[in-house]
Amino acid sequence: MRRIPNEEKRIAVLFHNYPPRNDTIGSAFGLDSPVSVRNILRDLQGAGYRLGYLPADGQELMQELLDRVTNDRRWASAQEMLSRAVDSVSPGALPDIRL
């Protein structure tokens, strides 16, 4: 990884949310996860990583996430979730893995 320029690297930040409800996204006792992740994104951008978008604050980051699709199935049908998803993988594209 150190030989690849930062602007070519691709990384992911995952928010924990268990149970799978929108009100538990990034929940951690005593930690403001959205603000922390926003600050990490700011620092990555400063280090040359390409970001498509840098939220102004933690609240904007959370709103951006909630405007997309989450794994909270209480409020959206499967079709609605698919329409809001950034991307998807068709079932036929997945390898047949047997344990």
LOKOLNU-206417 format. One record per residue: y, z, x of N, C-alpha, C in turn; residue in one letter. Coordinates in nm, 3 decimals. Last residue first. Example, Ala and Ser with C-alpha at 12.3 -4.5 7.8 and 13.67 -1.06 7.14 Angstrom:
# residues 2
<n_Y=-0.225&n_Z=0.708&n_X=1.285&ca_Y=-0.106&ca_Z=0.714&ca_X=1.367&c_Y=0.003&c_Z=0.787&c_X=1.290&residuo=S>
<n_Y=-0.569&n_Z=0.780&n_X=1.319&ca_Y=-0.450&ca_Z=0.780&ca_X=1.230&c_Y=-0.330&c_Z=0.780&c_X=1.320&residuo=A>
//
This chain:
# residues 99
<n_Y=-2.443&n_Z=0.251&n_X=-1.900&ca_Y=-2.468&ca_Z=0.363&ca_X=-1.807&c_Y=-2.612&c_Z=0.402&c_X=-1.806&residuo=L>
<n_Y=-2.304&n_Z=-0.065&n_X=-1.909&ca_Y=-2.411&ca_Z=0.024&ca_X=-1.958&c_Y=-2.435&c_Z=0.130&c_X=-1.853&residuo=R>
<n_Y=-2.054&n_Z=-0.274&n_X=-2.011&ca_Y=-2.091&ca_Z=-0.171&ca_X=-1.915&c_Y=-2.196&c_Z=-0.080&c_X=-1.979&residuo=I>
<n_Y=-1.940&n_Z=-0.579&n_X=-2.034&ca_Y=-2.045&ca_Z=-0.500&ca_X=-2.100&c_Y=-2.096&c_Z=-0.399&c_X=-1.998&residuo=D>
<n_Y=-1.585&n_Z=-0.613&n_X=-2.003&ca_Y=-1.722&ca_Z=-0.626&ca_X=-1.949&c_Y=-1.817&c_Z=-0.538&c_X=-2.029&residuo=P>
<n_Y=-1.365&n_Z=-0.766&n_X=-2.238&ca_Y=-1.412&ca_Z=-0.645&ca_X=-2.172&c_Y=-1.554&c_Z=-0.663&c_X=-2.121&residuo=L>
<n_Y=-1.303&n_Z=-0.980&n_X=-2.388&ca_Y=-1.262&ca_Z=-0.984&ca_X=-2.248&c_Y=-1.312&c_Z=-0.864&c_X=-2.170&residuo=A>
<n_Y=-1.372&n_Z=-0.931&n_X=-2.648&ca_Y=-1.458&ca_Z=-1.022&ca_X=-2.572&c_Y=-1.424&c_Z=-1.027&c_X=-2.424&residuo=G>
<n_Y=-1.155&n_Z=-0.773&n_X=-2.741&ca_Y=-1.286&ca_Z=-0.710&ca_X=-2.713&c_Y=-1.379&c_Z=-0.799&c_X=-2.631&residuo=P>
<n_Y=-0.849&n_Z=-0.845&n_X=-2.569&ca_Y=-0.946&ca_Z=-0.876&ca_X=-2.674&c_Y=-1.080&c_Z=-0.814&c_X=-2.640&residuo=S>
<n_Y=-0.593&n_Z=-0.630&n_X=-2.505&ca_Y=-0.708&ca_Z=-0.695&ca_X=-2.444&c_Y=-0.806&c_Z=-0.721&c_X=-2.557&residuo=V>
<n_Y=-0.232&n_Z=-0.646&n_X=-2.523&ca_Y=-0.362&ca_Z=-0.602&ca_X=-2.569&c_Y=-0.470&c_Z=-0.680&c_X=-2.496&residuo=S>
<n_Y=0.107&n_Z=-0.523&n_X=-2.500&ca_Y=0.002&ca_Z=-0.620&ca_X=-2.469&c_Y=-0.129&c_Z=-0.565&c_X=-2.524&residuo=D>
<n_Y=0.279&n_Z=-0.357&n_X=-2.637&ca_Y=0.334&ca_Z=-0.448&ca_X=-2.537&c_Y=0.235&c_Z=-0.557&c_X=-2.504&residuo=V>
<n_Y=0.243&n_Z=-0.310&n_X=-2.990&ca_Y=0.193&ca_Z=-0.296&ca_X=-2.853&c_Y=0.257&c_Z=-0.397&c_X=-2.761&residuo=A>
<n_Y=0.310&n_Z=-0.364&n_X=-3.248&ca_Y=0.409&ca_Z=-0.291&ca_X=-3.168&c_Y=0.368&c_Z=-0.279&c_X=-3.022&residuo=R>
<n_Y=0.087&n_Z=-0.486&n_X=-3.356&ca_Y=0.212&ca_Z=-0.562&ca_X=-3.355&c_Y=0.318&c_Z=-0.496&c_X=-3.267&residuo=S>
<n_Y=-0.103&n_Z=-0.282&n_X=-3.335&ca_Y=-0.120&ca_Z=-0.404&ca_X=-3.256&c_Y=0.012&c_Z=-0.482&c_X=-3.247&residuo=L>
<n_Y=-0.002&n_Z=-0.101&n_X=-3.524&ca_Y=-0.011&ca_Z=-0.062&ca_X=-3.384&c_Y=-0.023&c_Z=-0.185&c_X=-3.294&residuo=M>
<n_Y=-0.034&n_Z=-0.254&n_X=-3.757&ca_Y=0.100&ca_Z=-0.215&ca_X=-3.715&c_Y=0.099&c_Z=-0.176&c_X=-3.567&residuo=E>
<n_Y=-0.316&n_Z=-0.267&n_X=-3.764&ca_Y=-0.238&ca_Z=-0.391&ca_X=-3.754&c_Y=-0.095&c_Z=-0.361&c_X=-3.706&residuo=Q>
<n_Y=-0.384&n_Z=0.001&n_X=-3.799&ca_Y=-0.427&ca_Z=-0.068&ca_X=-3.677&c_Y=-0.346&c_Z=-0.195&c_X=-3.656&residuo=A>
<n_Y=-0.093&n_Z=0.172&n_X=-3.932&ca_Y=-0.223&ca_Z=0.107&ca_X=-3.945&c_Y=-0.259&c_Z=0.041&c_X=-3.811&residuo=S>
<n_Y=0.062&n_Z=0.483&n_X=-3.860&ca_Y=0.060&ca_Z=0.337&ca_X=-3.849&c_Y=-0.082&c_Z=0.284&c_X=-3.863&residuo=A>
<n_Y=0.047&n_Z=0.760&n_X=-3.867&ca_Y=0.159&ca_Z=0.694&ca_X=-3.936&c_Y=0.153&c_Z=0.541&c_X=-3.934&residuo=W>
<n_Y=-0.168&n_Z=0.865&n_X=-3.724&ca_Y=-0.137&ca_Z=0.920&ca_X=-3.857&c_Y=-0.038&c_Z=0.834&c_X=-3.935&residuo=R>
<n_Y=-0.235&n_Z=0.800&n_X=-3.469&ca_Y=-0.279&ca_Z=0.709&ca_X=-3.575&c_Y=-0.243&c_Z=0.758&c_X=-3.715&residuo=R>
<n_Y=-0.098&n_Z=0.797&n_X=-3.172&ca_Y=-0.088&ca_Z=0.877&ca_X=-3.294&c_Y=-0.118&c_Z=0.786&c_X=-3.413&residuo=D>
<n_Y=-0.075&n_Z=0.656&n_X=-2.938&ca_Y=-0.210&ca_Z=0.674&ca_X=-2.993&c_Y=-0.212&c_Z=0.771&c_X=-3.111&residuo=N>
<n_Y=0.202&n_Z=0.427&n_X=-2.986&ca_Y=0.138&ca_Z=0.544&ca_X=-2.925&c_Y=-0.002&c_Z=0.557&c_X=-2.983&residuo=T>
<n_Y=0.425&n_Z=0.163&n_X=-2.925&ca_Y=0.305&ca_Z=0.210&ca_X=-2.993&c_Y=0.250&c_Z=0.328&c_X=-2.915&residuo=V>
<n_Y=0.771&n_Z=0.190&n_X=-2.942&ca_Y=0.658&ca_Z=0.102&ca_X=-2.912&c_Y=0.537&c_Z=0.150&c_X=-2.992&residuo=R>
<n_Y=0.938&n_Z=0.393&n_X=-2.997&ca_Y=0.966&ca_Z=0.267&ca_X=-3.064&c_Y=0.854&c_Z=0.165&c_X=-3.040&residuo=D>
<n_Y=0.852&n_Z=0.588&n_X=-2.823&ca_Y=0.817&ca_Z=0.603&ca_X=-2.965&c_Y=0.847&c_Z=0.477&c_X=-3.045&residuo=L>
<n_Y=0.966&n_Z=0.495&n_X=-2.582&ca_Y=0.821&ca_Z=0.508&ca_X=-2.598&c_Y=0.781&c_Z=0.509&c_X=-2.745&residuo=L>
<n_Y=1.239&n_Z=0.513&n_X=-2.645&ca_Y=1.182&ca_Z=0.384&ca_X=-2.607&c_Y=1.030&c_Z=0.386&c_X=-2.623&residuo=E>
<n_Y=1.260&n_Z=0.787&n_X=-2.683&ca_Y=1.285&ca_Z=0.697&ca_X=-2.796&c_Y=1.226&c_Z=0.559&c_X=-2.768&residuo=Q>
<n_Y=1.210&n_Z=0.879&n_X=-2.423&ca_Y=1.117&ca_Z=0.912&ca_X=-2.531&c_Y=1.136&c_Z=0.819&c_X=-2.651&residuo=M>
<n_Y=1.435&n_Z=0.771&n_X=-2.290&ca_Y=1.300&ca_Z=0.735&ca_X=-2.248&c_Y=1.201&c_Z=0.761&c_X=-2.361&residuo=L>
<n_Y=1.640&n_Z=0.905&n_X=-2.422&ca_Y=1.631&ca_Z=0.759&ca_X=-2.436&c_Y=1.492&c_Z=0.710&c_X=-2.394&residuo=E>
<n_Y=1.585&n_Z=1.165&n_X=-2.331&ca_Y=1.580&ca_Z=1.135&ca_X=-2.474&c_Y=1.566&c_Z=0.984&c_X=-2.498&residuo=Q>
<n_Y=1.629&n_Z=1.149&n_X=-2.054&ca_Y=1.494&ca_Z=1.173&ca_X=-2.106&c_Y=1.480&c_Z=1.139&c_X=-2.252&residuo=G>
<n_Y=1.861&n_Z=0.873&n_X=-1.996&ca_Y=1.819&ca_Z=1.013&ca_X=-1.991&c_Y=1.679&c_Z=1.026&c_X=-2.050&residuo=D>
<n_Y=1.883&n_Z=0.599&n_X=-1.972&ca_Y=1.999&ca_Z=0.682&ca_X=-1.935&c_Y=1.960&c_Z=0.828&c_X=-1.918&residuo=A>
<n_Y=1.607&n_Z=0.417&n_X=-1.830&ca_Y=1.673&ca_Z=0.489&ca_X=-1.940&c_Y=1.785&c_Z=0.578&c_X=-1.888&residuo=P>
<n_Y=1.588&n_Z=0.116&n_X=-1.688&ca_Y=1.604&ca_Z=0.255&ca_X=-1.648&c_Y=1.677&c_Z=0.328&c_X=-1.761&residuo=L>
<n_Y=1.376&n_Z=-0.162&n_X=-1.670&ca_Y=1.465&ca_Z=-0.083&ca_X=-1.753&c_Y=1.470&c_Z=0.059&c_X=-1.698&residuo=Y>
<n_Y=1.212&n_Z=-0.282&n_X=-1.498&ca_Y=1.269&ca_Z=-0.368&ca_X=-1.602&c_Y=1.378&c_Z=-0.295&c_X=-1.677&residuo=G>
<n_Y=1.241&n_Z=-0.218&n_X=-1.159&ca_Y=1.223&ca_Z=-0.162&ca_X=-1.292&c_Y=1.282&c_Z=-0.260&c_X=-1.391&residuo=L>
<n_Y=1.111&n_Z=-0.250&n_X=-0.845&ca_Y=1.174&ca_Z=-0.323&ca_X=-0.955&c_Y=1.139&c_Z=-0.255&c_X=-1.087&residuo=R>
<n_Y=1.188&n_Z=-0.030&n_X=-0.579&ca_Y=1.093&ca_Z=-0.072&ca_X=-0.682&c_Y=1.169&c_Z=-0.143&c_X=-0.793&residuo=Y>
<n_Y=1.375&n_Z=0.072&n_X=-0.399&ca_Y=1.348&ca_Z=-0.071&ca_X=-0.401&c_Y=1.244&c_Z=-0.119&c_X=-0.500&residuo=G>
<n_Y=1.446&n_Z=0.331&n_X=-0.419&ca_Y=1.359&ca_Z=0.297&ca_X=-0.307&c_Y=1.317&c_Z=0.150&c_X=-0.308&residuo=A>
<n_Y=1.583&n_Z=0.341&n_X=-0.657&ca_Y=1.659&ca_Z=0.357&ca_X=-0.534&c_Y=1.579&c_Z=0.320&c_X=-0.410&residuo=G>
<n_Y=1.362&n_Z=0.327&n_X=-0.827&ca_Y=1.457&ca_Z=0.217&ca_X=-0.824&c_Y=1.541&c_Z=0.221&c_X=-0.697&residuo=Q>
<n_Y=1.255&n_Z=0.579&n_X=-0.773&ca_Y=1.179&ca_Z=0.459&ca_X=-0.741&c_Y=1.270&c_Z=0.337&c_X=-0.734&residuo=L>
<n_Y=1.458&n_Z=0.741&n_X=-0.878&ca_Y=1.429&ca_Z=0.746&ca_X=-0.735&c_Y=1.348&c_Z=0.624&c_X=-0.690&residuo=D>
<n_Y=1.438&n_Z=0.672&n_X=-1.151&ca_Y=1.565&ca_Z=0.652&ca_X=-1.079&c_Y=1.540&c_Z=0.647&c_X=-0.929&residuo=R>
<n_Y=1.177&n_Z=0.763&n_X=-1.202&ca_Y=1.210&ca_Z=0.621&ca_X=-1.215&c_Y=1.339&c_Z=0.587&c_X=-1.140&residuo=L>
<n_Y=1.218&n_Z=1.038&n_X=-1.166&ca_Y=1.125&ca_Z=0.966&ca_X=-1.078&c_Y=1.154&c_Z=0.817&c_X=-1.082&residuo=I>
<n_Y=1.392&n_Z=1.083&n_X=-1.380&ca_Y=1.439&ca_Z=1.104&ca_X=-1.243&c_Y=1.348&c_Z=1.036&c_X=-1.141&residuo=N>
<n_Y=1.218&n_Z=1.031&n_X=-1.593&ca_Y=1.339&ca_Z=0.950&ca_X=-1.578&c_Y=1.393&c_Z=0.962&c_X=-1.436&residuo=R>
<n_Y=1.036&n_Z=1.238&n_X=-1.551&ca_Y=0.992&ca_Z=1.100&ca_X=-1.534&c_Y=1.112&c_Z=1.008&c_X=-1.518&residuo=V>
<n_Y=1.204&n_Z=1.459&n_X=-1.608&ca_Y=1.138&ca_Z=1.447&ca_X=-1.478&c_Y=1.096&c_Z=1.303&c_X=-1.451&residuo=S>
<n_Y=1.269&n_Z=1.409&n_X=-1.875&ca_Y=1.376&ca_Z=1.409&ca_X=-1.773&c_Y=1.315&c_Z=1.393&c_X=-1.634&residuo=V>
<n_Y=1.010&n_Z=1.432&n_X=-1.993&ca_Y=1.088&ca_Z=1.308&ca_X=-2.002&c_Y=1.200&c_Z=1.301&c_X=-1.898&residuo=P>
<n_Y=0.930&n_Z=1.705&n_X=-1.916&ca_Y=0.862&ca_Z=1.585&ca_X=-1.864&c_Y=0.945&c_Z=1.458&c_X=-1.877&residuo=S>
<n_Y=1.040&n_Z=1.980&n_X=-1.843&ca_Y=1.100&ca_Z=1.875&ca_X=-1.925&c_Y=1.048&c_Z=1.742&c_X=-1.871&residuo=D>
<n_Y=0.832&n_Z=2.259&n_X=-1.849&ca_Y=0.869&ca_Z=2.137&ca_X=-1.777&c_Y=0.928&c_Z=2.037&c_X=-1.876&residuo=L>
<n_Y=0.724&n_Z=2.477&n_X=-1.984&ca_Y=0.829&ca_Z=2.501&ca_X=-1.886&c_Y=0.876&c_Z=2.378&c_X=-1.809&residuo=G>
<n_Y=0.423&n_Z=2.321&n_X=-2.048&ca_Y=0.497&ca_Z=2.446&ca_X=-2.060&c_Y=0.599&c_Z=2.459&c_X=-1.946&residuo=F>
<n_Y=0.438&n_Z=1.997&n_X=-2.160&ca_Y=0.396&ca_Z=2.083&ca_X=-2.049&c_Y=0.483&c_Z=2.208&c_X=-2.056&residuo=A>
<n_Y=0.396&n_Z=1.684&n_X=-2.314&ca_Y=0.416&ca_Z=1.828&ca_X=-2.328&c_Y=0.358&c_Z=1.904&c_X=-2.209&residuo=S>
<n_Y=0.386&n_Z=1.410&n_X=-2.333&ca_Y=0.450&ca_Z=1.469&ca_X=-2.216&c_Y=0.469&c_Z=1.619&c_X=-2.224&residuo=G>
<n_Y=0.356&n_Z=1.424&n_X=-2.674&ca_Y=0.371&ca_Z=1.332&ca_X=-2.560&c_Y=0.447&c_Z=1.401&c_X=-2.448&residuo=I>
<n_Y=0.333&n_Z=1.566&n_X=-2.905&ca_Y=0.273&ca_Z=1.626&ca_X=-2.785&c_Y=0.287&c_Z=1.536&c_X=-2.662&residuo=T>
<n_Y=0.430&n_Z=1.425&n_X=-3.118&ca_Y=0.503&ca_Z=1.547&ca_X=-3.079&c_Y=0.444&c_Z=1.616&c_X=-2.957&residuo=D>
<n_Y=0.244&n_Z=1.223&n_X=-3.160&ca_Y=0.370&ca_Z=1.191&ca_X=-3.093&c_Y=0.445&c_Z=1.315&c_X=-3.047&residuo=N>
<n_Y=-0.089&n_Z=1.315&n_X=-3.078&ca_Y=0.021&ca_Z=1.313&ca_X=-3.174&c_Y=0.150&c_Z=1.287&c_X=-3.096&residuo=R>
<n_Y=-0.379&n_Z=1.382&n_X=-2.984&ca_Y=-0.302&ca_Z=1.256&ca_X=-2.984&c_Y=-0.202&c_Z=1.248&c_X=-3.099&residuo=P>
<n_Y=-0.347&n_Z=1.721&n_X=-2.853&ca_Y=-0.408&ca_Z=1.619&ca_X=-2.937&c_Y=-0.318&c_Z=1.497&c_X=-2.950&residuo=P>
<n_Y=-0.232&n_Z=1.541&n_X=-2.583&ca_Y=-0.351&ca_Z=1.585&ca_X=-2.654&c_Y=-0.318&c_Z=1.714&c_X=-2.727&residuo=Y>
<n_Y=-0.089&n_Z=1.340&n_X=-2.390&ca_Y=-0.059&ca_Z=1.389&ca_X=-2.526&c_Y=-0.190&c_Z=1.419&c_X=-2.599&residuo=N>
<n_Y=0.059&n_Z=1.262&n_X=-2.080&ca_Y=-0.050&ca_Z=1.327&ca_X=-2.151&c_Y=-0.003&c_Z=1.359&c_X=-2.292&residuo=H>
<n_Y=0.186&n_Z=0.962&n_X=-1.964&ca_Y=0.218&ca_Z=1.088&ca_X=-2.030&c_Y=0.093&c_Z=1.138&c_X=-2.102&residuo=F>
<n_Y=0.178&n_Z=0.792&n_X=-1.660&ca_Y=0.108&ca_Z=0.823&ca_X=-1.785&c_Y=0.153&c_Z=0.959&c_X=-1.837&residuo=L>
<n_Y=0.313&n_Z=0.530&n_X=-1.494&ca_Y=0.333&ca_Z=0.672&ca_X=-1.520&c_Y=0.269&c_Z=0.698&c_X=-1.656&residuo=V>
<n_Y=0.215&n_Z=0.292&n_X=-1.252&ca_Y=0.218&ca_Z=0.337&ca_X=-1.391&c_Y=0.241&c_Z=0.487&c_X=-1.394&residuo=A>
<n_Y=0.324&n_Z=0.020&n_X=-1.042&ca_Y=0.274&ca_Z=0.156&ca_X=-1.064&c_Y=0.283&c_Z=0.189&c_X=-1.212&residuo=I>
<n_Y=0.316&n_Z=-0.234&n_X=-0.816&ca_Y=0.312&ca_Z=-0.204&ca_X=-0.959&c_Y=0.252&c_Z=-0.066&c_X=-0.975&residuo=R>
<n_Y=0.514&n_Z=-0.385&n_X=-0.560&ca_Y=0.416&ca_Z=-0.286&ca_X=-0.605&c_Y=0.427&c_Z=-0.267&c_X=-0.757&residuo=K>
<n_Y=0.723&n_Z=-0.540&n_X=-0.478&ca_Y=0.602&ca_Z=-0.609&ca_X=-0.522&c_Y=0.496&c_Z=-0.513&c_X=-0.576&residuo=E>
<n_Y=0.920&n_Z=-0.374&n_X=-0.388&ca_Y=0.953&ca_Z=-0.458&ca_X=-0.503&c_Y=0.833&c_Z=-0.535&c_X=-0.556&residuo=E>
<n_Y=0.801&n_Z=-0.258&n_X=-0.159&ca_Y=0.813&ca_Z=-0.182&ca_X=-0.283&c_Y=0.839&c_Z=-0.269&c_X=-0.404&residuo=N>
<n_Y=0.568&n_Z=-0.467&n_X=0.016&ca_Y=0.706&ca_Z=-0.428&ca_X=-0.013&c_Y=0.715&c_Z=-0.358&c_X=-0.149&residuo=P>
<n_Y=0.275&n_Z=-0.344&n_X=0.158&ca_Y=0.330&ca_Z=-0.422&ca_X=0.047&c_Y=0.473&c_Z=-0.376&c_X=0.022&residuo=I>
<n_Y=0.195&n_Z=-0.161&n_X=0.339&ca_Y=0.229&ca_Z=-0.294&ca_X=0.390&c_Y=0.288&c_Z=-0.384&c_X=0.282&residuo=R>
<n_Y=0.122&n_Z=0.062&n_X=0.201&ca_Y=0.245&ca_Z=0.069&ca_X=0.280&c_Y=0.286&c_Z=-0.066&c_X=0.336&residuo=R>
<n_Y=-0.119&n_Z=0.000&n_X=0.081&ca_Y=0.000&ca_Z=0.000&ca_X=0.000&c_Y=0.127&c_Z=0.000&c_X=0.086&residuo=M>
//
